[in-house]
Amino acid sequence: MLGIMKVITVKRLVRRDKCDRKTKFSDLGRHYFESEWKWHFVVEALLFAAIGLACAGPLASAADAVSVFLQRT
């Protein structure tokens, strides 16, 4: 009784109706990025430019102040 082993075989049915075409990772957002990414890029580029322009004045003023400080010392 101790030497007898039984093998259990489990058969799994795979449905092929939904898995006919394998989806690539790059295909997941293709429809979204075909039209939306252009507008998002434009908006983000404009916001980046606005932030850059807003920071340019104080950075130039700080650089001038450091320059004046170094000339006086």
C-alpha positions as CSV (number, residue, x, y, z in Angstrom):
1,M,0.0,0.0,0.0
2,L,2.8,2.4,0.7
3,G,4.5,1.9,-2.8
4,I,1.4,2.7,-4.9
5,M,1.0,6.3,-6.1
6,K,-1.8,7.6,-8.2
7,V,-1.3,10.3,-10.8
8,I,-4.0,13.0,-11.1
9,T,-4.2,14.7,-14.4
10,V,-6.0,18.0,-14.6
11,K,-7.1,19.1,-18.1
12,R,-7.8,22.8,-18.6
13,L,-9.9,24.1,-21.4
14,V,-8.5,27.3,-23.0
15,R,-11.0,29.6,-24.7
16,R,-9.6,30.8,-28.0
17,D,-12.4,33.3,-28.9
18,K,-10.8,36.2,-26.9
19,C,-7.2,35.2,-27.2
20,D,-6.9,35.0,-31.0
21,R,-4.7,38.1,-31.3
22,K,-2.0,38.8,-28.8
23,T,-1.9,42.4,-27.7
24,K,1.5,44.0,-27.6
25,F,2.3,46.3,-24.8
26,S,2.7,49.2,-27.2
27,D,-0.8,48.7,-28.6
28,L,-2.5,49.3,-25.2
29,G,-2.6,53.1,-25.5
30,R,-2.2,53.5,-29.3
31,H,-5.7,54.9,-29.8
32,Y,-5.4,57.3,-26.9
33,F,-2.0,58.6,-27.9
34,E,-2.9,59.1,-31.6
35,S,-4.8,62.2,-30.8
36,E,-4.4,63.2,-27.2
37,W,-0.6,63.2,-26.8
38,K,-0.2,66.2,-29.2
39,W,-2.4,68.4,-27.1
40,H,-0.9,67.3,-23.8
41,F,2.6,68.0,-25.2
42,V,1.6,71.5,-26.4
43,V,0.0,72.4,-23.0
44,E,2.9,71.0,-21.0
45,A,5.4,72.9,-23.3
46,L,3.5,76.1,-22.8
47,L,3.4,75.6,-19.0
48,F,7.1,74.8,-19.0
49,A,7.9,78.0,-20.9
50,A,5.7,80.1,-18.6
51,I,7.4,78.7,-15.5
52,G,10.8,79.2,-17.1
53,L,10.0,82.9,-17.9
54,A,8.6,83.4,-14.4
55,C,11.9,82.1,-12.9
56,A,14.2,83.9,-15.3
57,G,13.8,87.3,-13.6
58,P,14.6,86.3,-10.1
59,L,17.5,84.1,-11.3
60,A,19.0,87.0,-13.2
61,S,18.5,89.3,-10.2
62,A,20.2,86.8,-7.9
63,A,23.1,86.3,-10.4
64,D,23.5,90.1,-10.5
65,A,23.5,90.4,-6.7
66,V,26.1,87.6,-6.4
67,S,28.2,89.4,-9.1
68,V,28.0,92.8,-7.2
69,F,28.8,91.0,-3.9
70,L,31.9,89.3,-5.4
71,Q,33.1,92.6,-6.9
72,R,32.9,94.4,-3.5
73,T,34.8,91.8,-1.6
